[in-house]
Amino acid sequence: MPQIDQIMDTFASQLFWLAVFFGITYLLIGRGMVPKIMGTVERRDSQIADDLAAAKAARDGADAQEEDWRLRENENRAAAQALIAEAKAKAATSSETKLAAAQARLDEKLAEAEKQIEAARSSAMAEIESVAAEATRDIVARLVGRDIDKASAQVAVKEALTHV
């Protein structure tokens, strides 16, 4: 077959050109493009690593600032609570003082009112005794028909009222 006979004549030349094109392709891609691509990948990886490190440092800084803020906030809250407690204590003391003064005034008025009531009661009792003595004298005069003296009527009324 003539085709097979031709292959042997052109085979060496085809192998030569195949080696030449593979060599050129290797030099262009393997030596030219791949190192540039690998350099770009390495730069991107290092930039990503640097960005991650910077983000971690920023997060650590933010966490530290947050912790400081929380400590200050807790101190401020404790100070505010102390001020509130102090104000409550002052208000309670002031209220107690005012209440004690008001209670003293009320006790004074109550004592004065009790004295007035006692005086009024004593006056009323004396009035009741004199009215009762007069009524007793009138009743005895109408029932018995005889007048009794004012002093003995008052003694009888006092004696009757002590039993009531």
Z-matrix of the N, CA and C atoms (Angstrom, degrees):
N
C 1 1.411
C 2 1.529 1 109.68
N 3 1.268 2 112.25 1 134.94
C 4 1.431 3 114.83 2 -172.70
C 5 1.531 4 112.52 3 -75.68
N 6 1.349 5 118.14 4 -27.93
C 7 1.462 6 119.80 5 -179.10
C 8 1.527 7 110.32 6 -65.16
N 9 1.286 8 116.68 7 -39.73
C 10 1.457 9 120.76 8 -178.24
C 11 1.520 10 109.21 9 -70.11
N 12 1.310 11 117.62 10 -34.36
C 13 1.445 12 120.06 11 178.62
C 14 1.538 13 109.96 12 -67.68
N 15 1.316 14 118.14 13 -33.51
C 16 1.451 15 121.89 14 -179.88
C 17 1.518 16 111.65 15 -70.28
N 18 1.280 17 116.79 16 -32.75
C 19 1.463 18 120.83 17 -177.11
C 20 1.512 19 108.70 18 -60.72
N 21 1.258 20 117.39 19 -41.05
C 22 1.451 21 119.78 20 -176.50
C 23 1.530 22 110.74 21 -67.69
N 24 1.301 23 117.10 22 -29.71
C 25 1.451 24 119.32 23 -179.75
C 26 1.541 25 110.57 24 -77.14
N 27 1.302 26 117.80 25 -35.33
C 28 1.474 27 121.46 26 -176.19
C 29 1.523 28 113.07 27 -97.87
N 30 1.298 29 117.69 28 -8.39
C 31 1.470 30 121.50 29 -174.64
C 32 1.522 31 111.76 30 -61.87
N 33 1.294 32 118.62 31 -42.67
C 34 1.451 33 122.08 32 -177.92
C 35 1.514 34 109.69 33 -66.53
N 36 1.317 35 118.14 34 -39.94
C 37 1.442 36 121.10 35 -179.72
C 38 1.518 37 110.39 36 -68.29
N 39 1.322 38 117.45 37 -38.37
C 40 1.471 39 121.20 38 178.32
C 41 1.523 40 111.06 39 -66.07
N 42 1.313 41 116.53 40 -39.91
C 43 1.477 42 120.09 41 177.62
C 44 1.518 43 110.10 42 -64.46
N 45 1.332 44 117.20 43 -38.47
C 46 1.446 45 120.57 44 179.16
C 47 1.529 46 110.23 45 -62.51
N 48 1.328 47 117.74 46 -50.10
C 49 1.458 48 121.32 47 -178.51
C 50 1.538 49 111.58 48 -66.78
N 51 1.304 50 115.01 49 -33.47
C 52 1.480 51 118.15 50 175.75
C 53 1.519 52 109.60 51 -63.03
N 54 1.299 53 118.88 52 -44.06
C 55 1.463 54 123.02 53 179.30
C 56 1.527 55 109.88 54 -64.84
N 57 1.354 56 117.83 55 -39.40
C 58 1.457 57 121.25 56 179.95
C 59 1.536 58 109.74 57 -63.95
N 60 1.339 59 118.99 58 -47.97
C 61 1.462 60 121.62 59 -179.04
C 62 1.530 61 112.56 60 -67.08
N 63 1.325 62 116.33 61 -38.78
C 64 1.469 63 118.63 62 175.31
C 65 1.529 64 111.16 63 -64.36
N 66 1.301 65 117.46 64 -37.58
C 67 1.458 66 121.55 65 178.15
C 68 1.518 67 111.21 66 -65.16
N 69 1.351 68 115.87 67 -45.91
C 70 1.472 69 119.93 68 179.26
C 71 1.541 70 109.51 69 -63.57
N 72 1.340 71 116.63 70 -44.63
C 73 1.455 72 120.99 71 179.05
C 74 1.525 73 110.14 72 -61.27
N 75 1.325 74 117.06 73 -41.90
C 76 1.468 75 120.48 74 178.79
C 77 1.521 76 110.52 75 -62.79
N 78 1.339 77 116.55 76 -44.10
C 79 1.452 78 119.38 77 -178.65
C 80 1.546 79 110.81 78 -65.84
N 81 1.330 80 117.75 79 -42.13
C 82 1.455 81 120.28 80 -179.22
C 83 1.523 82 111.92 81 -68.02
N 84 1.300 83 116.38 82 -50.66
C 85 1.467 84 120.16 83 -174.99
C 86 1.523 85 110.89 84 -82.32
N 87 1.326 86 117.03 85 -53.08
C 88 1.466 87 121.78 86 -173.97
C 89 1.497 88 113.40 87 -66.98
N 90 1.335 89 117.21 88 -40.32
C 91 1.465 90 119.96 89 -176.60
C 92 1.534 91 112.67 90 -98.64
N 93 1.324 92 117.80 91 -20.82
C 94 1.457 93 119.49 92 -176.07
C 95 1.525 94 113.67 93 -102.61
N 96 1.323 95 116.32 94 -53.72
C 97 1.459 96 119.51 95 -172.41
C 98 1.525 97 113.45 96 -86.45
N 99 1.280 98 118.85 97 -42.64
C 100 1.475 99 121.99 98 -175.72
C 101 1.527 100 111.46 99 -60.95
N 102 1.342 101 120.59 100 -45.05
C 103 1.463 102 117.86 101 178.67
C 104 1.531 103 112.63 102 -62.22
N 105 1.348 104 116.81 103 -36.25
C 106 1.464 105 118.65 104 177.75
C 107 1.528 106 110.22 105 -65.96
N 108 1.308 107 118.02 106 -42.59
C 109 1.464 108 121.92 107 179.02
C 110 1.529 109 109.86 108 -64.06
N 111 1.329 110 116.44 109 -44.10
C 112 1.482 111 119.87 110 179.98
C 113 1.536 112 110.49 111 -65.09
N 114 1.331 113 116.68 112 -37.39
C 115 1.467 114 120.26 113 176.54
C 116 1.527 115 110.68 114 -63.16
N 117 1.339 116 116.37 115 -42.36
C 118 1.458 117 120.49 116 178.21
C 119 1.526 118 110.65 117 -63.85
N 120 1.324 119 116.97 118 -42.94
C 121 1.470 120 121.08 119 179.03
C 122 1.531 121 110.48 120 -63.19
N 123 1.341 122 116.32 121 -42.93
C 124 1.470 123 119.50 122 179.63
C 125 1.540 124 111.15 123 -65.28
N 126 1.353 125 116.48 124 -41.22
C 127 1.468 126 119.36 125 177.75
C 128 1.532 127 110.42 126 -63.18
N 129 1.327 128 115.87 127 -42.45
C 130 1.469 129 119.38 128 179.10
C 131 1.534 130 110.16 129 -63.98
N 132 1.332 131 117.83 130 -43.17
C 133 1.471 132 121.01 131 178.59
C 134 1.530 133 111.03 132 -62.86
N 135 1.334 134 116.44 133 -42.04
C 136 1.467 135 118.25 134 -179.79
C 137 1.529 136 110.31 135 -69.02
N 138 1.331 137 118.08 136 -37.06
C 139 1.466 138 120.28 137 178.14
C 140 1.528 139 110.23 138 -66.71
N 141 1.332 140 117.24 139 -40.21
C 142 1.463 141 120.29 140 177.05
C 143 1.523 142 109.99 141 -62.77
N 144 1.324 143 116.62 142 -43.32
C 145 1.467 144 120.24 143 178.96
C 146 1.530 145 110.25 144 -63.48
N 147 1.347 146 116.93 145 -41.95
C 148 1.466 147 120.13 146 177.97
C 149 1.527 148 111.16 147 -64.11
N 150 1.340 149 116.10 148 -42.86
C 151 1.467 150 119.61 149 178.38
C 152 1.526 151 111.32 150 -62.97
N 153 1.329 152 116.64 151 -40.81
C 154 1.474 153 120.08 152 177.86
C 155 1.528 154 110.76 153 -64.17
N 156 1.340 155 115.92 154 -40.65
C 157 1.466 156 119.35 155 178.62
C 158 1.532 157 110.26 156 -65.17
N 159 1.329 158 116.61 157 -42.01
C 160 1.468 159 119.80 158 178.68
C 161 1.525 160 110.61 159 -65.34
N 162 1.331 161 117.19 160 -39.91
C 163 1.470 162 120.27 161 178.40
C 164 1.522 163 110.35 162 -64.92
N 165 1.336 164 116.80 163 -40.93
C 166 1.474 165 120.24 164 178.50
C 167 1.526 166 110.24 165 -64.18
N 168 1.341 167 116.25 166 -41.57
C 169 1.465 168 119.68 167 178.64
C 170 1.534 169 110.24 168 -65.19
N 171 1.329 170 116.50 169 -41.16
C 172 1.465 171 119.71 170 178.51
C 173 1.521 172 110.75 171 -64.98
N 174 1.337 173 117.10 172 -40.47
C 175 1.464 174 120.22 173 178.51
C 176 1.526 175 110.42 174 -65.34
N 177 1.339 176 116.32 175 -41.87
C 178 1.466 177 119.04 176 177.91
C 179 1.526 178 110.86 177 -62.85
N 180 1.336 179 116.13 178 -40.97
C 181 1.475 180 119.92 179 177.48
C 182 1.523 181 111.02 180 -63.72
N 183 1.337 182 115.92 181 -42.81
C 184 1.464 183 119.74 182 179.12
C 185 1.521 184 110.65 183 -64.84
N 186 1.338 185 116.88 184 -39.75
C 187 1.468 186 119.81 185 177.49
C 188 1.522 187 110.95 186 -63.31
N 189 1.329 188 116.29 187 -40.64
C 190 1.469 189 119.74 188 178.89
C 191 1.527 190 110.32 189 -65.32
N 192 1.348 191 116.82 190 -42.86
C 193 1.466 192 119.71 191 177.92
C 194 1.520 193 111.17 192 -64.52
N 195 1.329 194 116.20 193 -38.45
C 196 1.465 195 119.31 194 178.49
C 197 1.524 196 110.55 195 -64.67
N 198 1.326 197 116.28 196 -41.89
C 199 1.461 198 119.96 197 178.57
C 200 1.526 199 110.84 198 -63.28
N 201 1.342 200 116.81 199 -41.58
C 202 1.467 201 120.33 200 176.15
C 203 1.523 202 110.58 201 -62.16
N 204 1.334 203 115.88 202 -43.39
C 205 1.464 204 120.17 203 178.90
C 206 1.522 205 110.63 204 -61.58
N 207 1.341 206 116.34 205 -43.30
C 208 1.470 207 119.75 206 179.08
C 209 1.524 208 111.06 207 -62.02
N 210 1.331 209 116.66 208 -41.93
C 211 1.469 210 119.38 209 178.01
C 212 1.532 211 110.47 210 -62.35
N 213 1.343 212 116.88 211 -46.08
C 214 1.465 213 119.46 212 178.49
C 215 1.522 214 110.66 213 -62.73
N 216 1.324 215 116.07 214 -41.35
C 217 1.470 216 120.07 215 -179.87
C 218 1.532 217 110.30 216 -62.91
N 219 1.329 218 117.28 217 -42.67
C 220 1.467 219 120.39 218 178.38
C 221 1.530 220 110.68 219 -64.84
N 222 1.340 221 116.81 220 -39.86
C 223 1.469 222 119.59 221 177.30
C 224 1.528 223 110.36 222 -64.09
N 225 1.338 224 116.29 223 -44.51
C 226 1.469 225 119.99 224 178.36
C 227 1.518 226 111.26 225 -62.72
N 228 1.327 227 116.50 226 -39.95
C 229 1.469 228 120.38 227 179.36
C 230 1.532 229 109.66 228 -64.75
N 231 1.332 230 116.22 229 -42.03
C 232 1.465 231 119.27 230 178.50
C 233 1.524 232 110.84 231 -64.60
N 234 1.340 233 116.69 232 -39.96
C 235 1.460 234 119.78 233 178.21
C 236 1.533 235 110.53 234 -65.00
N 237 1.323 236 115.97 235 -40.52
C 238 1.475 237 119.32 236 178.37
C 239 1.524 238 110.33 237 -64.40
N 240 1.319 239 116.98 238 -41.06
C 241 1.463 240 120.19 239 178.09
C 242 1.527 241 110.33 240 -62.79
N 243 1.336 242 116.18 241 -39.37
C 244 1.465 243 119.38 242 178.13
C 245 1.529 244 110.49 243 -64.47
N 246 1.333 245 116.52 244 -42.47
C 247 1.470 246 119.71 245 177.82
C 248 1.524 247 111.19 246 -62.84
N 249 1.322 248 115.89 247 -41.21
C 250 1.466 249 119.86 248 179.10
C 251 1.529 250 109.97 249 -63.79
N 252 1.330 251 116.24 250 -44.68
C 253 1.467 252 119.97 251 179.46
C 254 1.532 253 110.22 252 -62.16
N 255 1.343 254 116.27 253 -41.22
C 256 1.463 255 119.98 254 179.29
C 257 1.530 256 110.54 255 -64.45
N 258 1.332 257 115.73 256 -43.07
C 259 1.472 258 119.77 257 178.99
C 260 1.526 259 110.52 258 -64.05
N 261 1.337 260 116.50 259 -40.42
C 262 1.467 261 119.51 260 177.43
C 263 1.518 262 110.83 261 -63.11
N 264 1.331 263 116.04 262 -41.98
C 265 1.465 264 119.43 263 179.60
C 266 1.534 265 110.64 264 -63.67
N 267 1.347 266 116.00 265 -43.07
C 268 1.466 267 119.04 266 178.12
C 269 1.522 268 110.63 267 -63.26
N 270 1.320 269 115.72 268 -42.91
C 271 1.467 270 119.47 269 -179.83
C 272 1.527 271 110.46 270 -64.26
N 273 1.341 272 116.17 271 -40.74
C 274 1.460 273 119.43 272 179.04
C 275 1.523 274 110.57 273 -64.56
N 276 1.336 275 116.79 274 -42.35
C 277 1.457 276 120.53 275 178.60
C 278 1.523 277 110.17 276 -63.42
N 279 1.326 278 115.78 277 -44.93
C 280 1.475 279 120.23 278 178.80
C 281 1.525 280 110.34 279 -62.00
N 282 1.327 281 115.91 280 -44.18
C 283 1.473 282 119.77 281 179.29
C 284 1.519 283 110.71 282 -63.19
N 285 1.329 284 116.34 283 -42.73
C 286 1.469 285 119.68 284 179.32
C 287 1.528 286 110.60 285 -62.43
N 288 1.332 287 115.88 286 -40.99
C 289 1.464 288 119.72 287 179.15
C 290 1.523 289 110.30 288 -63.63
N 291 1.342 290 115.39 289 -46.47
C 292 1.471 291 118.94 290 179.75
C 293 1.519 292 110.71 291 -64.96
N 294 1.338 293 116.47 292 -40.53
C 295 1.466 294 119.32 293 178.24
C 296 1.520 295 111.33 294 -64.69
N 297 1.327 296 116.26 295 -39.79
C 298 1.466 297 119.44 296 178.80
C 299 1.526 298 110.43 297 -64.39
N 300 1.333 299 116.22 298 -41.24
C 301 1.469 300 119.43 299 178.52
C 302 1.522 301 110.26 300 -65.68
N 303 1.318 302 116.82 301 -43.17
C 304 1.470 303 120.41 302 178.79
C 305 1.526 304 110.37 303 -64.29
N 306 1.337 305 116.31 304 -40.73
C 307 1.460 306 120.30 305 178.84
C 308 1.524 307 110.54 306 -64.36
N 309 1.338 308 116.54 307 -38.98
C 310 1.467 309 119.91 308 177.82
C 311 1.527 310 110.31 309 -63.59
N 312 1.363 311 115.79 310 -43.26
C 313 1.473 312 118.75 311 177.99
C 314 1.527 313 110.17 312 -63.35
N 315 1.332 314 116.82 313 -41.70
C 316 1.468 315 119.92 314 179.29
C 317 1.525 316 111.35 315 -65.32
N 318 1.346 317 116.00 316 -41.31
C 319 1.464 318 119.47 317 177.80
C 320 1.526 319 110.57 318 -62.20
N 321 1.327 320 115.53 319 -39.72
C 322 1.460 321 120.14 320 178.98
C 323 1.533 322 110.16 321 -64.12
N 324 1.350 323 115.70 322 -45.61
C 325 1.464 324 119.39 323 179.01
C 326 1.524 325 110.88 324 -65.47
N 327 1.336 326 115.93 325 -37.64
C 328 1.461 327 120.08 326 178.64
C 329 1.525 328 110.77 327 -64.43
N 330 1.331 329 115.92 328 -43.84
C 331 1.470 330 119.38 329 178.56
C 332 1.531 331 109.93 330 -62.53
N 333 1.325 332 116.19 331 -42.20
C 334 1.458 333 119.54 332 179.00
C 335 1.528 334 110.40 333 -64.84
N 336 1.343 335 116.36 334 -41.71
C 337 1.470 336 119.96 335 178.67
C 338 1.522 337 110.32 336 -64.61
N 339 1.340 338 116.73 337 -39.63
C 340 1.464 339 119.49 338 177.91
C 341 1.526 340 110.93 339 -63.35
N 342 1.324 341 115.88 340 -39.38
C 343 1.465 342 119.24 341 177.08
C 344 1.520 343 110.29 342 -63.16
N 345 1.358 344 115.94 343 -43.60
C 346 1.459 345 119.39 344 179.51
C 347 1.528 346 110.67 345 -64.67
N 348 1.351 347 115.46 346 -40.67
C 349 1.468 348 118.74 347 178.57
C 350 1.523 349 109.93 348 -64.13
N 351 1.327 350 116.58 349 -43.28
C 352 1.472 351 120.20 350 179.29
C 353 1.526 352 110.17 351 -63.00
N 354 1.321 353 116.78 352 -41.55
C 355 1.473 354 119.89 353 178.55
C 356 1.524 355 109.72 354 -64.92
N 357 1.353 356 115.76 355 -42.82
C 358 1.466 357 119.09 356 179.15
C 359 1.521 358 110.24 357 -65.38
N 360 1.318 359 117.52 358 -38.81
C 361 1.465 360 120.71 359 179.06
C 362 1.519 361 110.49 360 -66.27
N 363 1.324 362 114.99 361 -43.85
C 364 1.468 363 118.18 362 177.96
C 365 1.521 364 110.38 363 -61.71
N 366 1.322 365 115.38 364 -42.99
C 367 1.466 366 119.98 365 178.64
C 368 1.529 367 109.85 366 -63.91
N 369 1.356 368 115.65 367 -42.67
C 370 1.468 369 119.09 368 179.39
C 371 1.516 370 110.82 369 -65.86
N 372 1.327 371 115.93 370 -39.82
C 373 1.473 372 118.82 371 178.84
C 374 1.530 373 110.09 372 -64.27
N 375 1.307 374 115.82 373 -42.00
C 376 1.472 375 118.56 374 177.90
C 377 1.520 376 110.02 375 -63.89
N 378 1.323 377 115.64 376 -40.72
C 379 1.459 378 120.11 377 178.45
C 380 1.515 379 110.17 378 -65.14
N 381 1.381 380 114.81 379 -43.61
C 382 1.472 381 119.06 380 178.96
C 383 1.532 382 109.75 381 -61.49
N 384 1.342 383 116.32 382 -42.50
C 385 1.468 384 119.55 383 -179.94
C 386 1.531 385 110.84 384 -61.57
N 387 1.329 386 115.36 385 -43.32
C 388 1.472 387 116.81 386 -178.42
C 389 1.521 388 110.89 387 -69.10
N 390 1.371 389 116.42 388 -38.90
C 391 1.475 390 119.44 389 177.88
C 392 1.525 391 109.37 390 -66.77
N 393 1.347 392 117.19 391 -41.86
C 394 1.456 393 120.76 392 179.44
C 395 1.526 394 110.80 393 -64.85
N 396 1.324 395 116.29 394 -38.01
C 397 1.471 396 119.77 395 178.47
C 398 1.529 397 109.95 396 -65.28
N 399 1.322 398 117.55 397 -42.20
C 400 1.466 399 121.33 398 177.69
C 401 1.523 400 110.19 399 -64.22
N 402 1.370 401 115.05 400 -43.06
C 403 1.464 402 118.45 401 179.59
C 404 1.519 403 110.11 402 -64.74
N 405 1.325 404 116.56 403 -39.44
C 406 1.468 405 119.95 404 178.46
C 407 1.518 406 110.40 405 -62.52
N 408 1.307 407 117.57 406 -43.73
C 409 1.469 408 120.40 407 178.79
C 410 1.528 409 110.78 408 -61.87
N 411 1.335 410 117.00 409 -40.96
C 412 1.472 411 119.49 410 179.38
C 413 1.519 412 111.14 411 -67.42
N 414 1.375 413 116.37 412 -42.90
C 415 1.466 414 120.15 413 -178.96
C 416 1.524 415 110.06 414 -63.29
N 417 1.329 416 117.18 415 -45.20
C 418 1.470 417 120.78 416 179.90
C 419 1.525 418 109.19 417 -63.60
N 420 1.309 419 117.92 418 -40.98
C 421 1.458 420 120.85 419 -179.58
C 422 1.519 421 110.70 420 -63.93
N 423 1.285 422 119.29 421 -38.37
C 424 1.462 423 121.97 422 -179.63
C 425 1.527 424 111.25 423 -76.71
N 426 1.332 425 117.45 424 -41.03
C 427 1.457 426 119.84 425 -177.53
C 428 1.531 427 111.96 426 -75.88
N 429 1.271 428 116.51 427 -49.17
C 430 1.459 429 120.84 428 -173.91
C 431 1.539 430 110.00 429 -93.25
N 432 1.275 431 115.97 430 -28.68
C 433 1.448 432 120.11 431 -178.66
C 434 1.503 433 112.48 432 85.24
N 435 1.262 434 117.38 433 21.76
C 436 1.451 435 120.78 434 -177.46
C 437 1.527 436 109.04 435 -134.40
N 438 1.314 437 117.40 436 144.55
C 439 1.468 438 122.23 437 179.31
C 440 1.520 439 108.71 438 -89.70
N 441 1.371 440 112.54 439 138.37
C 442 1.474 441 116.92 440 173.83
C 443 1.518 442 106.81 441 -113.26
N 444 1.309 443 115.41 442 155.96
C 445 1.464 444 117.85 443 -177.38
C 446 1.538 445 110.65 444 -75.33
N 447 1.283 446 114.50 445 159.06
C 448 1.471 447 122.15 446 -174.58
C 449 1.524 448 110.83 447 -64.42
N 450 1.288 449 121.35 448 -38.98
C 451 1.461 450 124.94 449 -176.49
C 452 1.513 451 110.69 450 -65.27
N 453 1.349 452 118.80 451 -44.03
C 454 1.457 453 119.78 452 -179.28
C 455 1.529 454 110.79 453 -70.10
N 456 1.334 455 118.87 454 -30.44
C 457 1.468 456 121.53 455 176.04
C 458 1.521 457 109.99 456 -66.96
N 459 1.336 458 116.59 457 -40.60
C 460 1.464 459 119.59 458 179.69
C 461 1.517 460 110.53 459 -67.73
N 462 1.324 461 119.22 460 -38.39
C 463 1.472 462 122.17 461 178.33
C 464 1.521 463 108.94 462 -63.17
N 465 1.312 464 118.27 463 -43.26
C 466 1.460 465 121.79 464 -179.44
C 467 1.529 466 110.87 465 -65.05
N 468 1.333 467 117.42 466 -41.31
C 469 1.471 468 121.35 467 179.17
C 470 1.521 469 109.99 468 -65.83
N 471 1.339 470 119.06 469 -43.38
C 472 1.458 471 122.18 470 178.89
C 473 1.509 472 110.44 471 -61.40
N 474 1.315 473 117.18 472 -41.54
C 475 1.439 474 121.42 473 -179.83
C 476 1.527 475 110.06 474 -66.16
N 477 1.342 476 117.54 475 -39.38
C 478 1.465 477 120.83 476 178.89
C 479 1.521 478 111.41 477 -69.45
N 480 1.337 479 117.16 478 -36.73
C 481 1.465 480 119.96 479 -178.68
C 482 1.535 481 112.68 480 -73.22
N 483 1.324 482 118.09 481 -24.67
C 484 1.462 483 119.74 482 178.58
C 485 1.509 484 110.64 483 -69.24
N 486 1.321 485 118.28 484 -24.19
C 487 1.468 486 121.36 485 178.95
C 488 1.530 487 112.54 486 -85.38
N 489 1.303 488 116.34 487 -12.10
C 490 1.482 489 120.05 488 -177.39
C 491 1.472 490 111.40 489 -84.66
